[in-house]
Amino acid sequence: MPDPRIKTSKFLSYVLRHKPESIGLTLDSGGWAETQVLIDLANTAGKQLTLEQVQDVVAWNAKQRFSFSPDGRRIRAVQGHSIAVDLKLEPVQPPESLFHGTAKHSLDSILDKGLLKMRRQHVHLSLDVDTASAVGRRHGELVVLTVAAGAMCRDGHEFFRSENGVWLVDHVPPMYLSLTGDG
Ligand code: HQG
């Protein structure tokens, strides 16, 4: 049987990244929700959820997708949003190369237009090929692209790093992309 925490994690991703209004929740400009309000609204909407379950998922989640505010009362997703939120991240210097896993069927379009945010607020890049591969496989036959992040940064593009180590950027023009070795 799949771990029930996966279901809870997917539900939290859905309401904290994409559709808070599906349970009548409102996020503040930083993407935060009062944890207890989220739980009450979820229960009202027929989704059984307890504070213990939420705390368990935040602590267990290997990718640390969610975090609590320092006072413990609020919760947010740390990346992956499709709704407009200001995560208040400061630009940081990226490593020379970052990676993006995607599907082969998207390759022509990506090499033509570059990496676009699509439905999310940023283009998401990974620090290593393994992580990028896991992300890319969700979309189809895997291709891993190397992003010349250092060169992009020197050319004035801003990079951000989410609390859980995902690299975020507005757009990657095609000139900074190359196919990765065995990807
Ligand atoms: C593709 C997960 C055609 C892009 C991961 C990707 C990540 C283009 C898809 C986070 C394109 C968007 C984000 C272009 C980009 N033409 N296709 N010009 N530009 N694409 O799911 O990066 O597990 O929105 O290559 O760990 O796959 O949910 O983005 O295939 O950090 O916590 O359009 O989601 O986090 O797909 O994944 P997505 P992503 P979680």
py3Dmol code that shows the C-alpha trace and the ligand (Angstrom):
import py3Dmol

protein = """\
ATOM      1  CA  MET A   1       0.000   0.000   0.000  1.00  0.00           C
ATOM      2  CA  PRO A   2       1.388   3.453  -0.828  1.00  0.00           C
ATOM      3  CA  ASP A   3       2.454   5.605   2.097  1.00  0.00           C
ATOM      4  CA  PRO A   4      -0.628   7.684   3.104  1.00  0.00           C
ATOM      5  CA  ARG A   5       1.710  10.645   3.571  1.00  0.00           C
ATOM      6  CA  ILE A   6       2.125  10.810  -0.213  1.00  0.00           C
ATOM      7  CA  LYS A   7      -1.587  11.585  -0.553  1.00  0.00           C
ATOM      8  CA  THR A   8      -1.377  14.260   2.141  1.00  0.00           C
ATOM      9  CA  SER A   9       1.734  15.740   0.518  1.00  0.00           C
ATOM     10  CA  LYS A  10      -0.017  15.913  -2.853  1.00  0.00           C
ATOM     11  CA  PHE A  11      -3.023  17.582  -1.268  1.00  0.00           C
ATOM     12  CA  LEU A  12      -0.781  20.167   0.450  1.00  0.00           C
ATOM     13  CA  SER A  13       1.072  20.805  -2.835  1.00  0.00           C
ATOM     14  CA  TYR A  14      -2.226  21.352  -4.597  1.00  0.00           C
ATOM     15  CA  VAL A  15      -3.647  23.877  -2.132  1.00  0.00           C
ATOM     16  CA  LEU A  16      -0.359  25.637  -1.286  1.00  0.00           C
ATOM     17  CA  ARG A  17       1.018  25.880  -4.836  1.00  0.00           C
ATOM     18  CA  HIS A  18      -1.849  25.834  -7.250  1.00  0.00           C
ATOM     19  CA  LYS A  19      -5.442  26.025  -6.033  1.00  0.00           C
ATOM     20  CA  PRO A  20      -5.939  27.342  -2.478  1.00  0.00           C
ATOM     21  CA  GLU A  21      -9.407  28.476  -3.538  1.00  0.00           C
ATOM     22  CA  SER A  22     -10.414  24.841  -4.057  1.00  0.00           C
ATOM     23  CA  ILE A  23     -11.006  24.692  -0.268  1.00  0.00           C
ATOM     24  CA  GLY A  24     -11.692  28.430   0.193  1.00  0.00           C
ATOM     25  CA  LEU A  25      -8.162  29.154   1.447  1.00  0.00           C
ATOM     26  CA  THR A  26      -6.341  32.436   0.844  1.00  0.00           C
ATOM     27  CA  LEU A  27      -2.547  32.632   0.895  1.00  0.00           C
ATOM     28  CA  ASP A  28      -0.744  35.836   1.861  1.00  0.00           C
ATOM     29  CA  SER A  29       1.689  37.495  -0.556  1.00  0.00           C
ATOM     30  CA  GLY A  30       4.518  35.253   0.675  1.00  0.00           C
ATOM     31  CA  GLY A  31       2.513  32.107   0.005  1.00  0.00           C
ATOM     32  CA  TRP A  32       1.768  31.449   3.702  1.00  0.00           C
ATOM     33  CA  ALA A  33      -1.432  29.972   5.125  1.00  0.00           C
ATOM     34  CA  GLU A  34      -2.430  29.653   8.779  1.00  0.00           C
ATOM     35  CA  THR A  35      -1.966  25.933   9.352  1.00  0.00           C
ATOM     36  CA  GLN A  36      -5.091  25.579  11.496  1.00  0.00           C
ATOM     37  CA  VAL A  37      -7.209  27.493   8.969  1.00  0.00           C
ATOM     38  CA  LEU A  38      -5.974  25.197   6.203  1.00  0.00           C
ATOM     39  CA  ILE A  39      -6.873  22.135   8.294  1.00  0.00           C
ATOM     40  CA  ASP A  40     -10.335  23.477   9.194  1.00  0.00           C
ATOM     41  CA  LEU A  41     -11.119  24.370   5.579  1.00  0.00           C
ATOM     42  CA  ALA A  42      -9.853  20.991   4.351  1.00  0.00           C
ATOM     43  CA  ASN A  43     -12.096  19.221   6.852  1.00  0.00           C
ATOM     44  CA  THR A  44     -15.072  21.369   5.850  1.00  0.00           C
ATOM     45  CA  ALA A  45     -14.380  20.430   2.231  1.00  0.00           C
ATOM     46  CA  GLY A  46     -14.543  16.739   3.202  1.00  0.00           C
ATOM     47  CA  LYS A  47     -10.799  16.101   3.268  1.00  0.00           C
ATOM     48  CA  GLN A  48      -9.791  14.553   6.574  1.00  0.00           C
ATOM     49  CA  LEU A  49      -6.630  16.186   7.836  1.00  0.00           C
ATOM     50  CA  THR A  50      -5.133  16.630  11.283  1.00  0.00           C
ATOM     51  CA  LEU A  51      -2.334  18.828  12.600  1.00  0.00           C
ATOM     52  CA  GLU A  52      -0.347  15.677  13.360  1.00  0.00           C
ATOM     53  CA  GLN A  53      -0.630  14.544   9.739  1.00  0.00           C
ATOM     54  CA  VAL A  54       0.538  17.925   8.465  1.00  0.00           C
ATOM     55  CA  GLN A  55       3.469  18.031  10.902  1.00  0.00           C
ATOM     56  CA  ASP A  56       4.378  14.481   9.952  1.00  0.00           C
ATOM     57  CA  VAL A  57       4.435  15.306   6.225  1.00  0.00           C
ATOM     58  CA  VAL A  58       6.489  18.481   6.682  1.00  0.00           C
ATOM     59  CA  ALA A  59       9.083  16.574   8.731  1.00  0.00           C
ATOM     60  CA  TRP A  60       9.081  13.403   6.588  1.00  0.00           C
ATOM     61  CA  ASN A  61       9.021  14.882   3.116  1.00  0.00           C
ATOM     62  CA  ALA A  62      12.422  14.034   1.639  1.00  0.00           C
ATOM     63  CA  LYS A  63      12.385  17.043  -0.655  1.00  0.00           C
ATOM     64  CA  GLN A  64      11.371  19.407   2.151  1.00  0.00           C
ATOM     65  CA  ARG A  65       8.613  20.812  -0.045  1.00  0.00           C
ATOM     66  CA  PHE A  66       6.907  22.650   2.824  1.00  0.00           C
ATOM     67  CA  SER A  67       8.055  24.726   5.727  1.00  0.00           C
ATOM     68  CA  PHE A  68       6.505  26.189   8.858  1.00  0.00           C
ATOM     69  CA  SER A  69       6.978  29.819   9.866  1.00  0.00           C
ATOM     70  CA  PRO A  70       9.352  30.354  12.805  1.00  0.00           C
ATOM     71  CA  ASP A  71       6.386  30.606  15.222  1.00  0.00           C
ATOM     72  CA  GLY A  72       5.053  27.332  13.831  1.00  0.00           C
ATOM     73  CA  ARG A  73       1.600  28.740  13.076  1.00  0.00           C
ATOM     74  CA  ARG A  74       1.854  29.109   9.315  1.00  0.00           C
ATOM     75  CA  ILE A  75       2.842  26.794   6.485  1.00  0.00           C
ATOM     76  CA  ARG A  76       3.899  27.297   2.868  1.00  0.00           C
ATOM     77  CA  ALA A  77       5.317  25.435  -0.114  1.00  0.00           C
ATOM     78  CA  VAL A  78       8.935  26.444  -0.676  1.00  0.00           C
ATOM     79  CA  GLN A  79       8.828  26.208  -4.513  1.00  0.00           C
ATOM     80  CA  GLY A  80       6.754  24.941  -7.402  1.00  0.00           C
ATOM     81  CA  HIS A  81       3.975  27.531  -7.270  1.00  0.00           C
ATOM     82  CA  SER A  82       1.759  28.275 -10.226  1.00  0.00           C
ATOM     83  CA  ILE A  83       0.029  31.089  -8.339  1.00  0.00           C
ATOM     84  CA  ALA A  84       1.814  34.399  -7.880  1.00  0.00           C
ATOM     85  CA  VAL A  85       3.690  34.484  -4.585  1.00  0.00           C
ATOM     86  CA  ASP A  86       6.701  36.458  -3.479  1.00  0.00           C
ATOM     87  CA  LEU A  87       8.974  34.002  -1.692  1.00  0.00           C
ATOM     88  CA  LYS A  88      11.262  36.930  -0.767  1.00  0.00           C
ATOM     89  CA  LEU A  89      14.340  35.150  -2.047  1.00  0.00           C
ATOM     90  CA  GLU A  90      17.545  37.112  -2.594  1.00  0.00           C
ATOM     91  CA  PRO A  91      19.521  36.584  -5.803  1.00  0.00           C
ATOM     92  CA  VAL A  92      22.455  34.227  -5.237  1.00  0.00           C
ATOM     93  CA  GLN A  93      25.490  33.212  -7.246  1.00  0.00           C
ATOM     94  CA  PRO A  94      24.796  29.840  -8.910  1.00  0.00           C
ATOM     95  CA  PRO A  95      27.359  27.113  -9.587  1.00  0.00           C
ATOM     96  CA  GLU A  96      28.893  27.108 -13.064  1.00  0.00           C
ATOM     97  CA  SER A  97      26.470  24.405 -14.284  1.00  0.00           C
ATOM     98  CA  LEU A  98      22.931  23.509 -13.302  1.00  0.00           C
ATOM     99  CA  PHE A  99      20.682  20.843 -14.834  1.00  0.00           C
ATOM    100  CA  HIS A 100      17.159  20.527 -16.142  1.00  0.00           C
ATOM    101  CA  GLY A 101      15.466  17.218 -16.861  1.00  0.00           C
ATOM    102  CA  THR A 102      12.711  17.193 -19.408  1.00  0.00           C
ATOM    103  CA  ALA A 103      11.024  15.007 -22.011  1.00  0.00           C
ATOM    104  CA  LYS A 104      12.458  14.388 -25.438  1.00  0.00           C
ATOM    105  CA  HIS A 105       9.247  15.593 -27.076  1.00  0.00           C
ATOM    106  CA  SER A 106       9.818  19.087 -25.602  1.00  0.00           C
ATOM    107  CA  LEU A 107      13.408  19.355 -26.812  1.00  0.00           C
ATOM    108  CA  ASP A 108      12.871  21.093 -30.155  1.00  0.00           C
ATOM    109  CA  SER A 109      10.667  23.733 -28.601  1.00  0.00           C
ATOM    110  CA  ILE A 110      13.137  24.252 -25.710  1.00  0.00           C
ATOM    111  CA  LEU A 111      16.135  24.604 -28.024  1.00  0.00           C
ATOM    112  CA  ASP A 112      14.101  27.125 -30.028  1.00  0.00           C
ATOM    113  CA  LYS A 113      12.571  29.265 -27.245  1.00  0.00           C
ATOM    114  CA  GLY A 114      14.727  28.339 -24.271  1.00  0.00           C
ATOM    115  CA  LEU A 115      13.365  27.061 -20.964  1.00  0.00           C
ATOM    116  CA  LEU A 116      10.104  28.807 -20.143  1.00  0.00           C
ATOM    117  CA  LYS A 117       8.257  28.925 -16.830  1.00  0.00           C
ATOM    118  CA  MET A 118       5.204  27.347 -18.416  1.00  0.00           C
ATOM    119  CA  ARG A 119       2.539  27.260 -15.665  1.00  0.00           C
ATOM    120  CA  ARG A 120       4.904  27.923 -12.760  1.00  0.00           C
ATOM    121  CA  GLN A 121       6.422  31.119 -11.379  1.00  0.00           C
ATOM    122  CA  HIS A 122       9.993  30.164 -12.281  1.00  0.00           C
ATOM    123  CA  VAL A 123      11.997  27.753 -14.392  1.00  0.00           C
ATOM    124  CA  HIS A 124      13.164  25.057 -11.948  1.00  0.00           C
ATOM    125  CA  LEU A 125      16.764  23.818 -12.186  1.00  0.00           C
ATOM    126  CA  SER A 126      18.563  21.074 -10.265  1.00  0.00           C
ATOM    127  CA  LEU A 127      22.017  21.023  -8.720  1.00  0.00           C
ATOM    128  CA  ASP A 128      22.832  17.531  -9.986  1.00  0.00           C
ATOM    129  CA  VAL A 129      22.012  15.238 -12.886  1.00  0.00           C
ATOM    130  CA  ASP A 130      20.289  12.608 -10.713  1.00  0.00           C
ATOM    131  CA  THR A 131      17.766  15.088  -9.377  1.00  0.00           C
ATOM    132  CA  ALA A 132      17.191  16.560 -12.825  1.00  0.00           C
ATOM    133  CA  SER A 133      16.676  13.045 -14.189  1.00  0.00           C
ATOM    134  CA  ALA A 134      13.983  12.283 -11.600  1.00  0.00           C
ATOM    135  CA  VAL A 135      12.195  15.540 -12.471  1.00  0.00           C
ATOM    136  CA  GLY A 136      12.461  14.934 -16.214  1.00  0.00           C
ATOM    137  CA  ARG A 137      11.237  11.332 -16.145  1.00  0.00           C
ATOM    138  CA  ARG A 138       7.838  12.526 -14.933  1.00  0.00           C
ATOM    139  CA  HIS A 139       7.308  14.075 -18.354  1.00  0.00           C
ATOM    140  CA  GLY A 140       8.328  11.260 -20.715  1.00  0.00           C
ATOM    141  CA  GLU A 141      11.482   9.929 -22.344  1.00  0.00           C
ATOM    142  CA  LEU A 142      14.286  11.645 -20.443  1.00  0.00           C
ATOM    143  CA  VAL A 143      16.629  14.317 -21.728  1.00  0.00           C
ATOM    144  CA  VAL A 144      18.914  16.224 -19.363  1.00  0.00           C
ATOM    145  CA  LEU A 145      20.061  19.688 -20.313  1.00  0.00           C
ATOM    146  CA  THR A 146      23.067  21.456 -18.852  1.00  0.00           C
ATOM    147  CA  VAL A 147      22.466  25.119 -18.108  1.00  0.00           C
ATOM    148  CA  ALA A 148      25.490  27.407 -18.249  1.00  0.00           C
ATOM    149  CA  ALA A 149      24.357  29.120 -15.060  1.00  0.00           C
ATOM    150  CA  GLY A 150      27.664  30.847 -14.311  1.00  0.00           C
ATOM    151  CA  ALA A 151      27.741  32.466 -17.739  1.00  0.00           C
ATOM    152  CA  MET A 152      24.071  33.452 -17.462  1.00  0.00           C
ATOM    153  CA  CYS A 153      24.735  35.070 -14.100  1.00  0.00           C
ATOM    154  CA  ARG A 154      27.721  36.995 -15.451  1.00  0.00           C
ATOM    155  CA  ASP A 155      25.424  38.188 -18.251  1.00  0.00           C
ATOM    156  CA  GLY A 156      23.039  39.652 -15.678  1.00  0.00           C
ATOM    157  CA  HIS A 157      20.407  36.919 -15.172  1.00  0.00           C
ATOM    158  CA  GLU A 158      19.280  36.567 -11.555  1.00  0.00           C
ATOM    159  CA  PHE A 159      19.253  33.179  -9.847  1.00  0.00           C
ATOM    160  CA  PHE A 160      17.384  32.243  -6.682  1.00  0.00           C
ATOM    161  CA  ARG A 161      17.585  29.140  -4.520  1.00  0.00           C
ATOM    162  CA  SER A 162      14.501  27.847  -2.733  1.00  0.00           C
ATOM    163  CA  GLU A 163      14.708  26.758   0.893  1.00  0.00           C
ATOM    164  CA  ASN A 164      14.953  23.141  -0.290  1.00  0.00           C
ATOM    165  CA  GLY A 165      17.790  23.762  -2.741  1.00  0.00           C
ATOM    166  CA  VAL A 166      15.910  24.024  -6.040  1.00  0.00           C
ATOM    167  CA  TRP A 167      17.387  26.700  -8.323  1.00  0.00           C
ATOM    168  CA  LEU A 168      14.924  29.174  -9.790  1.00  0.00           C
ATOM    169  CA  VAL A 169      15.290  31.526 -12.714  1.00  0.00           C
ATOM    170  CA  ASP A 170      12.948  33.505 -14.931  1.00  0.00           C
ATOM    171  CA  HIS A 171      13.978  32.114 -18.317  1.00  0.00           C
ATOM    172  CA  VAL A 172      16.919  30.236 -19.802  1.00  0.00           C
ATOM    173  CA  PRO A 173      17.700  31.455 -23.339  1.00  0.00           C
ATOM    174  CA  PRO A 174      18.726  28.665 -25.749  1.00  0.00           C
ATOM    175  CA  MET A 175      22.340  29.894 -25.982  1.00  0.00           C
ATOM    176  CA  TYR A 176      22.982  28.716 -22.407  1.00  0.00           C
ATOM    177  CA  LEU A 177      21.632  25.188 -22.996  1.00  0.00           C
ATOM    178  CA  SER A 178      23.464  22.056 -24.048  1.00  0.00           C
ATOM    179  CA  LEU A 179      22.668  18.346 -23.981  1.00  0.00           C
ATOM    180  CA  THR A 180      24.151  16.523 -21.004  1.00  0.00           C
ATOM    181  CA  GLY A 181      26.442  13.538 -21.587  1.00  0.00           C
ATOM    182  CA  ASP A 182      24.393  10.369 -21.167  1.00  0.00           C
ATOM    183  CA  GLY A 183      21.138  12.260 -20.517  1.00  0.00           C
TER     184      GLY A 183
END
"""
ligand_1 = """\
40
HQG
C 8.995 22.096 -20.109
C 9.022 19.374 -8.980
C 8.357 23.103 -24.332
C 9.934 21.787 -18.962
C 10.450 19.288 -9.445
C 9.074 20.835 -18.161
C 10.789 20.686 -9.855
C 9.096 23.447 -22.188
C 7.667 21.343 -18.407
C 9.457 21.364 -10.044
C 9.674 24.679 -22.556
C 7.102 22.100 -17.229
C 9.258 21.814 -11.456
C 9.559 25.071 -23.912
C 10.089 24.373 -20.478
N 8.891 24.264 -24.754
N 8.436 22.659 -23.058
N 10.100 26.211 -24.375
N 10.266 25.229 -21.481
N 9.378 23.290 -20.888
O 6.292 20.398 -13.910
O 10.750 21.706 -14.106
O 8.455 17.315 -6.922
O 6.057 22.860 -14.542
O 11.122 21.194 -19.439
O 11.295 18.818 -8.434
O 9.371 19.595 -14.554
O 6.609 18.931 -7.316
O 8.311 21.900 -14.306
O 9.193 19.527 -18.633
O 11.524 21.353 -8.893
O 8.205 19.273 -5.411
O 7.745 22.248 -19.510
O 8.467 20.410 -9.700
O 8.950 19.635 -7.640
O 6.845 21.162 -16.209
O 9.286 20.693 -12.353
P 6.788 21.577 -14.690
P 9.509 20.918 -13.896
P 7.995 18.718 -6.761
"""
view = py3Dmol.view(width=600, height=400)
view.addModel(protein, "pdb")
view.setStyle({"model": 0}, {"cartoon": {"style": "trace"}})
view.addModel(ligand_1, "xyz")
view.setStyle({"model": 1}, {"stick": {}})
view.zoomTo()
view.show()
